[in-house]
């Protein structure tokens, strides 16, 4: 184990180890982790079992994971972690230079280094860029190829630019995260994600709850303070009053006068990350009211099958695009629970009831998975099978 990996929870482990660990497994993945939901899941179990011994066993592991995020994914040190990628042969050269591939016409060239990347982006003489660290960062969020991470089809981007948008709006930037001795730990996207900030709020909240149960009042006090700081930041910096929704924020070279790392990335459209402050209880009531109004708008998220992975107004929306249109049950459930938490239980129940045809359609489409196009009437039938235990909660 590398020193920076203390507390790290890999994205995916499997029966067969990776080749780097002496196995032949192809699914083993240490390129990224997943959002900070571990403390929440542990408390869900504890609330049923009341097993204090088990809770005491899990608590230091959860603290280590919490600290890993701040050590490896908080580039500007403000306590709001970013999504990113580990130091890995898929992301960087042996000397630690970030890899990326430039595509122009039928030619492509793999290059390395953040400075070279910045020059390529500035010149703009490319058709597309493939960046393994960007892919890993999206995996880390659990929302592969989501619009907020700069993913958009060429035709969609051309239309966006033709309508007055800038191509650079969809270009992501990166930063190297290093230890105090200069060792490269990995990379962060230069944007603070509202969903991870919200999960980190809950992480602190549940760690405080565990610390109280385990008789650690000073630790509980510290985690409660960290949770409040995150809630204040989320509502001050990540809510856009014009569009009435939560977004990721860019990390600028210098913080804004209000202490925010940058402004909300409104131009990449609305996605389910915008209701994560509601699910986690970090939103103010006023902001939650505004977000629910967007969720219930038939021109935004209230589609034939509601609460998809991109709003209809999102420039990167496509009814059958993996994480930019299809309805995933976990994000759907997060939305329903967030609505219920802020006083919209009846509206949430209406959405659930309207979506109750999903099991019927699963039986009709035996090869279909738990992700469905936002509009089944226009999209192709997907034959992609994934498990999602959130479906049990919805039903």
MOUR-V802983 format. One record per residue. N is the residue number from 1. PSI is psi in radians with two decimals (999 if undefined). OMEGA is omega in radians with two decimals (* if undefined). NEAR is the number of other ideal C-beta (glycine too) atoms within 8 Angstrom. Layout:
n=N psi=PSI omega=OMEGA near=NEAR
n=N psi=PSI omega=OMEGA near=NEAR
This chain:
n=1 psi=2.29 omega=3.07 near=4
n=2 psi=2.62 omega=-3.12 near=5
n=3 psi=-0.66 omega=-3.10 near=7
n=4 psi=-0.22 omega=-3.08 near=12
n=5 psi=0.02 omega=3.10 near=9
n=6 psi=2.15 omega=-3.11 near=8
n=7 psi=-0.15 omega=-3.09 near=11
n=8 psi=2.37 omega=3.03 near=12
n=9 psi=1.90 omega=-3.10 near=8
n=10 psi=2.67 omega=3.11 near=9
n=11 psi=-0.82 omega=-3.05 near=10
n=12 psi=2.22 omega=2.98 near=7
n=13 psi=2.68 omega=-3.04 near=4
n=14 psi=3.02 omega=3.13 near=8
n=15 psi=-0.73 omega=3.11 near=3
n=16 psi=2.19 omega=3.10 near=9
n=17 psi=2.85 omega=3.07 near=10
n=18 psi=2.82 omega=3.08 near=9
n=19 psi=-0.61 omega=3.13 near=8
n=20 psi=-0.41 omega=3.14 near=4
n=21 psi=0.29 omega=3.03 near=7
n=22 psi=0.13 omega=-3.14 near=5
n=23 psi=-2.89 omega=3.13 near=9
n=24 psi=0.34 omega=-3.10 near=6
n=25 psi=2.40 omega=3.13 near=11
n=26 psi=-0.23 omega=-3.08 near=5
n=27 psi=-0.30 omega=3.14 near=7
n=28 psi=2.25 omega=-3.06 near=14
n=29 psi=2.00 omega=3.05 near=10
n=30 psi=0.32 omega=-3.12 near=10
n=31 psi=-0.29 omega=-3.07 near=12
n=32 psi=2.99 omega=3.05 near=14
n=33 psi=-2.68 omega=3.06 near=8
n=34 psi=2.90 omega=-3.06 near=8
n=35 psi=2.79 omega=-3.03 near=9
n=36 psi=1.23 omega=3.12 near=12
n=37 psi=0.02 omega=-3.03 near=9
n=38 psi=-0.78 omega=-3.12 near=10
n=39 psi=-0.68 omega=3.08 near=14
n=40 psi=-0.81 omega=-3.10 near=11
n=41 psi=-0.65 omega=3.10 near=8
n=42 psi=-0.74 omega=3.13 near=13
n=43 psi=-0.57 omega=3.06 near=11
n=44 psi=-0.73 omega=3.11 near=8
n=45 psi=-0.79 omega=-3.11 near=10
n=46 psi=-0.66 omega=-3.13 near=13
n=47 psi=-0.40 omega=3.09 near=7
n=48 psi=-0.79 omega=-3.01 near=6
n=49 psi=-0.49 omega=-3.04 near=7
n=50 psi=0.56 omega=-3.11 near=6
n=51 psi=1.64 omega=-3.06 near=8
n=52 psi=-0.57 omega=3.11 near=8
n=53 psi=-0.76 omega=3.10 near=6
n=54 psi=-0.70 omega=3.12 near=10
n=55 psi=-0.72 omega=3.12 near=13
n=56 psi=-0.56 omega=3.10 near=8
n=57 psi=-0.67 omega=-3.08 near=8
n=58 psi=-0.54 omega=-3.01 near=10
n=59 psi=-0.92 omega=-3.13 near=12
n=60 psi=-0.50 omega=3.10 near=7
n=61 psi=-0.69 omega=3.12 near=9
n=62 psi=-0.65 omega=3.07 near=15
n=63 psi=-0.74 omega=3.13 near=10
n=64 psi=-0.68 omega=3.11 near=10
n=65 psi=-0.74 omega=3.07 near=13
n=66 psi=-0.81 omega=-3.11 near=15
n=67 psi=-0.55 omega=3.09 near=9
n=68 psi=-0.77 omega=-3.14 near=14
n=69 psi=-0.80 omega=-3.09 near=12
n=70 psi=-0.47 omega=-3.14 near=10
n=71 psi=-0.57 omega=-3.01 near=10
n=72 psi=-0.25 omega=-3.01 near=13
n=73 psi=0.36 omega=3.11 near=13
n=74 psi=1.37 omega=-2.96 near=14
n=75 psi=-0.71 omega=-3.10 near=10
n=76 psi=0.06 omega=3.01 near=7
n=77 psi=0.48 omega=-3.11 near=5
n=78 psi=0.14 omega=3.11 near=8
n=79 psi=0.06 omega=3.13 near=10
n=80 psi=1.74 omega=-3.03 near=11
n=81 psi=2.71 omega=3.08 near=12
n=82 psi=2.89 omega=2.91 near=15
n=83 psi=2.67 omega=-3.12 near=14
n=84 psi=-2.60 omega=-3.06 near=17
n=85 psi=2.58 omega=3.11 near=13
n=86 psi=2.97 omega=2.95 near=14
n=87 psi=2.08 omega=-3.00 near=10
n=88 psi=2.62 omega=-3.12 near=11
n=89 psi=-0.38 omega=3.09 near=5
n=90 psi=-0.35 omega=-3.03 near=7
n=91 psi=-0.46 omega=-2.99 near=15
n=92 psi=2.83 omega=3.05 near=13
n=93 psi=3.02 omega=3.12 near=7
n=94 psi=-0.51 omega=3.14 near=5
n=95 psi=-0.01 omega=3.05 near=4
n=96 psi=0.30 omega=3.12 near=8
n=97 psi=2.23 omega=-3.10 near=9
n=98 psi=2.36 omega=-3.11 near=14
n=99 psi=2.52 omega=3.01 near=14
n=100 psi=2.70 omega=-3.11 near=13
n=101 psi=2.25 omega=3.14 near=11
n=102 psi=2.21 omega=3.12 near=11
n=103 psi=2.27 omega=3.11 near=11
n=104 psi=1.96 omega=-3.07 near=8
n=105 psi=-2.25 omega=3.13 near=5
n=106 psi=0.23 omega=-3.14 near=2
n=107 psi=2.56 omega=3.03 near=6
n=108 psi=2.56 omega=-3.09 near=7
n=109 psi=2.26 omega=3.09 near=6
n=110 psi=2.24 omega=3.14 near=8
n=111 psi=3.12 omega=-3.11 near=11
n=112 psi=2.72 omega=3.07 near=10
n=113 psi=2.36 omega=-3.14 near=8
n=114 psi=-0.61 omega=3.13 near=10
n=115 psi=-0.74 omega=3.09 near=6
n=116 psi=-0.68 omega=3.11 near=9
n=117 psi=-0.78 omega=-3.13 near=13
n=118 psi=-0.68 omega=3.13 near=9
n=119 psi=-0.71 omega=3.12 near=8
n=120 psi=-0.78 omega=-3.14 near=13
n=121 psi=-0.73 omega=-3.11 near=11
n=122 psi=-0.73 omega=3.13 near=6
n=123 psi=-0.62 omega=3.09 near=6
n=124 psi=0.30 omega=-3.09 near=7
n=125 psi=1.17 omega=-3.14 near=5
n=126 psi=2.76 omega=3.05 near=9
n=127 psi=-0.71 omega=3.13 near=6
n=128 psi=2.83 omega=3.09 near=6
n=129 psi=2.39 omega=3.02 near=11
n=130 psi=2.13 omega=-3.02 near=7
n=131 psi=1.84 omega=-3.12 near=13
n=132 psi=-0.62 omega=3.13 near=12
n=133 psi=-0.57 omega=3.08 near=14
n=134 psi=-0.73 omega=3.10 near=12
n=135 psi=-0.80 omega=-3.14 near=9
n=136 psi=-0.66 omega=3.12 near=16
n=137 psi=-0.68 omega=3.10 near=15
n=138 psi=-0.67 omega=3.04 near=15
n=139 psi=-0.69 omega=-3.11 near=12
n=140 psi=-0.59 omega=3.11 near=14
n=141 psi=-0.35 omega=-3.01 near=14
n=142 psi=0.03 omega=-3.10 near=8
n=143 psi=1.32 omega=-3.08 near=14
n=144 psi=2.40 omega=3.08 near=9
n=145 psi=0.53 omega=3.09 near=10
n=146 psi=2.63 omega=-3.09 near=15
n=147 psi=-0.63 omega=-3.06 near=15
n=148 psi=-0.36 omega=3.12 near=14
n=149 psi=0.29 omega=3.03 near=14
n=150 psi=0.15 omega=-3.13 near=10
n=151 psi=2.21 omega=-3.14 near=10
n=152 psi=2.45 omega=3.12 near=11
n=153 psi=2.70 omega=-3.10 near=8
n=154 psi=-0.77 omega=-3.13 near=7
n=155 psi=-0.67 omega=3.12 near=6
n=156 psi=-0.72 omega=3.13 near=11
n=157 psi=-0.72 omega=3.10 near=12
n=158 psi=-0.73 omega=3.12 near=8
n=159 psi=-0.70 omega=3.13 near=9
n=160 psi=-0.78 omega=3.14 near=12
n=161 psi=-0.71 omega=3.13 near=10
n=162 psi=-0.49 omega=3.13 near=6
n=163 psi=0.17 omega=3.05 near=6
n=164 psi=-0.03 omega=3.12 near=4
n=165 psi=2.95 omega=3.13 near=9
n=166 psi=2.41 omega=3.11 near=6
n=167 psi=-0.61 omega=-3.10 near=9
n=168 psi=-0.30 omega=3.09 near=7
n=169 psi=-0.43 omega=-3.06 near=9
n=170 psi=0.16 omega=3.11 near=10
n=171 psi=2.18 omega=-3.14 near=9
n=172 psi=2.64 omega=3.08 near=11
n=173 psi=2.77 omega=-3.06 near=9
n=174 psi=2.80 omega=3.02 near=15
n=175 psi=2.57 omega=3.03 near=10
n=176 psi=2.36 omega=3.01 near=10
n=177 psi=2.22 omega=-3.08 near=12
n=178 psi=2.67 omega=3.06 near=7
n=179 psi=3.07 omega=-3.11 near=9
n=180 psi=-0.48 omega=3.13 near=3
n=181 psi=0.12 omega=3.07 near=4
n=182 psi=0.01 omega=3.14 near=6
n=183 psi=2.29 omega=3.09 near=8
n=184 psi=2.15 omega=3.12 near=10
n=185 psi=-0.58 omega=-3.08 near=11
n=186 psi=-2.72 omega=-3.03 near=15
n=187 psi=2.62 omega=2.98 near=13
n=188 psi=2.46 omega=2.84 near=13
n=189 psi=2.48 omega=3.12 near=14
n=190 psi=1.01 omega=3.02 near=11
n=191 psi=2.46 omega=3.11 near=14
n=192 psi=2.13 omega=-3.03 near=14
n=193 psi=2.27 omega=-3.06 near=13
n=194 psi=-0.55 omega=3.13 near=16
n=195 psi=-0.75 omega=3.11 near=11
n=196 psi=-0.63 omega=3.05 near=14
n=197 psi=-0.69 omega=3.14 near=16
n=198 psi=-0.72 omega=3.08 near=15
n=199 psi=-0.63 omega=3.12 near=14
n=200 psi=-0.58 omega=3.02 near=14
n=201 psi=-0.86 omega=3.12 near=16
n=202 psi=-0.67 omega=3.12 near=16
n=203 psi=-0.84 omega=3.11 near=14
n=204 psi=-0.71 omega=3.14 near=14
n=205 psi=-0.82 omega=-3.10 near=12
n=206 psi=-0.59 omega=3.05 near=13
n=207 psi=-0.66 omega=3.07 near=15
n=208 psi=-0.72 omega=3.12 near=15
n=209 psi=-0.75 omega=3.11 near=10
n=210 psi=-0.76 omega=-3.13 near=16
n=211 psi=-0.67 omega=3.10 near=13
n=212 psi=-0.80 omega=3.13 near=10
n=213 psi=-0.64 omega=-3.06 near=9
n=214 psi=0.12 omega=3.08 near=10
n=215 psi=0.71 omega=3.12 near=5
n=216 psi=1.25 omega=-3.00 near=8
n=217 psi=-0.63 omega=-3.13 near=8
n=218 psi=-0.69 omega=3.10 near=6
n=219 psi=-0.68 omega=3.10 near=10
n=220 psi=-0.74 omega=3.14 near=12
n=221 psi=-0.75 omega=-3.13 near=9
n=222 psi=-0.78 omega=-3.11 near=9
n=223 psi=-0.58 omega=3.07 near=13
n=224 psi=-0.69 omega=3.11 near=11
n=225 psi=-0.74 omega=3.12 near=8
n=226 psi=-0.67 omega=3.11 near=10
n=227 psi=-0.77 omega=-3.13 near=13
n=228 psi=-0.69 omega=3.11 near=8
n=229 psi=-0.72 omega=3.12 near=9
n=230 psi=-0.73 omega=3.12 near=16
n=231 psi=-0.75 omega=3.12 near=10
n=232 psi=-0.74 omega=-3.12 near=8
n=233 psi=-0.78 omega=-3.13 near=15
n=234 psi=-0.77 omega=-3.08 near=17
n=235 psi=-0.45 omega=3.11 near=13
n=236 psi=-0.72 omega=-2.94 near=10
n=237 psi=-0.48 omega=-2.96 near=13
n=238 psi=-0.06 omega=3.09 near=15
n=239 psi=2.21 omega=3.13 near=12
n=240 psi=2.00 omega=-3.07 near=10
n=241 psi=-0.40 omega=-3.12 near=4
n=242 psi=-0.85 omega=-3.11 near=5
n=243 psi=-0.09 omega=3.04 near=7
n=244 psi=0.83 omega=-3.10 near=9
n=245 psi=2.80 omega=3.09 near=11
n=246 psi=2.52 omega=3.14 near=16
n=247 psi=2.88 omega=2.88 near=15
n=248 psi=2.80 omega=3.06 near=13
n=249 psi=2.52 omega=3.06 near=15
n=250 psi=2.58 omega=3.02 near=10
n=251 psi=1.88 omega=3.13 near=12
n=252 psi=3.01 omega=-3.14 near=8
n=253 psi=-0.59 omega=3.10 near=2
n=254 psi=2.48 omega=3.10 near=4
n=255 psi=2.71 omega=3.07 near=9
n=256 psi=2.95 omega=-3.10 near=10
n=257 psi=-0.49 omega=-3.13 near=3
n=258 psi=0.10 omega=3.12 near=6
n=259 psi=-0.07 omega=3.13 near=8
n=260 psi=2.60 omega=3.13 near=11
n=261 psi=-0.47 omega=-3.14 near=13
n=262 psi=-2.89 omega=-3.10 near=10
n=263 psi=2.74 omega=3.09 near=8
n=264 psi=2.49 omega=-3.13 near=11
n=265 psi=1.24 omega=-3.06 near=11
n=266 psi=-0.56 omega=-3.00 near=9
n=267 psi=-0.35 omega=3.12 near=8
n=268 psi=0.17 omega=2.99 near=14
n=269 psi=3.09 omega=-3.09 near=13
n=270 psi=2.49 omega=3.07 near=13
n=271 psi=3.11 omega=-3.09 near=14
n=272 psi=-0.28 omega=3.04 near=14
n=273 psi=-0.43 omega=-3.10 near=15
n=274 psi=-0.36 omega=3.07 near=13
n=275 psi=0.11 omega=3.08 near=14
n=276 psi=-0.59 omega=3.06 near=15
n=277 psi=-0.45 omega=3.10 near=20
n=278 psi=-0.81 omega=3.13 near=15
n=279 psi=-0.69 omega=-3.08 near=12
n=280 psi=-0.12 omega=3.10 near=11
n=281 psi=0.32 omega=-3.13 near=10
n=282 psi=-0.29 omega=-3.06 near=12
n=283 psi=2.62 omega=2.92 near=14
n=284 psi=2.81 omega=-3.14 near=6
n=285 psi=-0.71 omega=-3.12 near=8
n=286 psi=-0.77 omega=3.12 near=6
n=287 psi=-0.67 omega=3.11 near=12
n=288 psi=-0.72 omega=3.10 near=14
n=289 psi=-0.75 omega=-3.12 near=9
n=290 psi=-0.74 omega=-3.13 near=11
n=291 psi=-0.75 omega=3.13 near=17
n=292 psi=-0.65 omega=3.10 near=13
n=293 psi=-0.70 omega=3.08 near=9
n=294 psi=-0.74 omega=-3.13 near=15
n=295 psi=-0.59 omega=-3.09 near=14
n=296 psi=0.00 omega=-3.13 near=8
n=297 psi=2.11 omega=3.14 near=9
n=298 psi=-0.23 omega=3.07 near=5
n=299 psi=-0.01 omega=-3.13 near=5
n=300 psi=-1.47 omega=-3.05 near=11
n=301 psi=-0.22 omega=-3.05 near=14
n=302 psi=1.15 omega=-3.05 near=10
n=303 psi=-3.09 omega=-3.12 near=10
n=304 psi=-0.86 omega=2.88 near=7
n=305 psi=1.95 omega=-2.89 near=12
n=306 psi=2.91 omega=3.03 near=13
n=307 psi=1.00 omega=3.10 near=12
n=308 psi=-3.11 omega=-3.05 near=13
n=309 psi=0.06 omega=2.97 near=14
n=310 psi=2.51 omega=3.08 near=18
n=311 psi=2.72 omega=3.08 near=12
n=312 psi=-0.47 omega=-3.13 near=10
n=313 psi=-0.11 omega=-3.12 near=8
n=314 psi=2.25 omega=-3.13 near=13
n=315 psi=-0.41 omega=-3.10 near=13
n=316 psi=0.18 omega=-3.11 near=14
n=317 psi=2.43 omega=2.96 near=15
n=318 psi=2.28 omega=-3.01 near=10
n=319 psi=-0.49 omega=-3.10 near=11
n=320 psi=0.42 omega=3.08 near=9
n=321 psi=2.35 omega=-2.99 near=13
n=322 psi=-1.20 omega=3.14 near=7
n=323 psi=0.49 omega=3.09 near=13
n=324 psi=0.67 omega=3.12 near=17
n=325 psi=-0.80 omega=-3.13 near=13
n=326 psi=2.72 omega=3.14 near=16
n=327 psi=2.06 omega=3.06 near=15
n=328 psi=2.38 omega=-2.99 near=12
n=329 psi=-0.56 omega=3.13 near=12
n=330 psi=-0.80 omega=3.14 near=9
n=331 psi=-0.62 omega=3.06 near=12
n=332 psi=-0.82 omega=-3.13 near=14
n=333 psi=-0.73 omega=3.07 near=12
n=334 psi=-0.72 omega=3.13 near=13
n=335 psi=-0.80 omega=3.13 near=17
n=336 psi=-0.79 omega=-3.12 near=13
n=337 psi=-0.62 omega=3.08 near=11
n=338 psi=-0.74 omega=3.09 near=17
n=339 psi=-0.80 omega=3.14 near=16
n=340 psi=-0.70 omega=-3.08 near=9
n=341 psi=-0.51 omega=-3.07 near=10
n=342 psi=0.39 omega=2.98 near=12
n=343 psi=0.25 omega=-3.10 near=5
n=344 psi=0.72 omega=-3.11 near=9
n=345 psi=-0.76 omega=-3.11 near=8
n=346 psi=-0.73 omega=3.11 near=6
n=347 psi=-0.69 omega=3.12 near=10
n=348 psi=-0.72 omega=3.12 near=13
n=349 psi=-0.65 omega=3.11 near=8
n=350 psi=-0.72 omega=3.11 near=8
n=351 psi=-0.70 omega=-3.14 near=14
n=352 psi=-0.77 omega=-3.13 near=10
n=353 psi=-0.71 omega=3.14 near=7
n=354 psi=-0.47 omega=-3.14 near=8
n=355 psi=0.06 omega=-3.08 near=12
n=356 psi=-0.12 omega=3.07 near=8
n=357 psi=-0.15 omega=-3.08 near=7
n=358 psi=-0.82 omega=3.12 near=11
n=359 psi=-0.66 omega=3.11 near=8
n=360 psi=-0.74 omega=-3.12 near=7
n=361 psi=-0.50 omega=3.04 near=11
n=362 psi=-0.73 omega=-3.13 near=10
n=363 psi=-0.63 omega=3.14 near=7
n=364 psi=-0.61 omega=-3.14 near=6
n=365 psi=1.42 omega=-3.00 near=8
n=366 psi=-0.39 omega=3.14 near=6
n=367 psi=0.08 omega=-3.11 near=5
n=368 psi=2.63 omega=3.13 near=12
n=369 psi=-2.88 omega=-3.07 near=7
n=370 psi=0.15 omega=3.01 near=11
n=371 psi=2.31 omega=-3.04 near=12
n=372 psi=2.60 omega=3.09 near=12
n=373 psi=2.57 omega=3.14 near=14
n=374 psi=-0.45 omega=3.07 near=16
n=375 psi=1.69 omega=-3.10 near=10
n=376 psi=-0.39 omega=-3.04 near=9
n=377 psi=-0.34 omega=-3.09 near=5
n=378 psi=-0.21 omega=-3.04 near=6
n=379 psi=2.78 omega=3.06 near=12
n=380 psi=2.69 omega=3.06 near=5
n=381 psi=2.22 omega=3.14 near=6
n=382 psi=2.50 omega=3.07 near=12
n=383 psi=1.07 omega=-3.05 near=6
n=384 psi=2.05 omega=-3.02 near=7
n=385 psi=2.07 omega=3.05 near=7
n=386 psi=2.64 omega=3.07 near=7
n=387 psi=2.54 omega=3.09 near=5
n=388 psi=1.86 omega=-3.05 near=10
n=389 psi=-0.25 omega=3.07 near=6
n=390 psi=-0.45 omega=3.14 near=11
n=391 psi=-0.63 omega=3.13 near=11
n=392 psi=-0.73 omega=3.13 near=6
n=393 psi=-0.73 omega=-3.11 near=8
n=394 psi=-0.83 omega=-3.13 near=11
n=395 psi=999 omega=* near=6
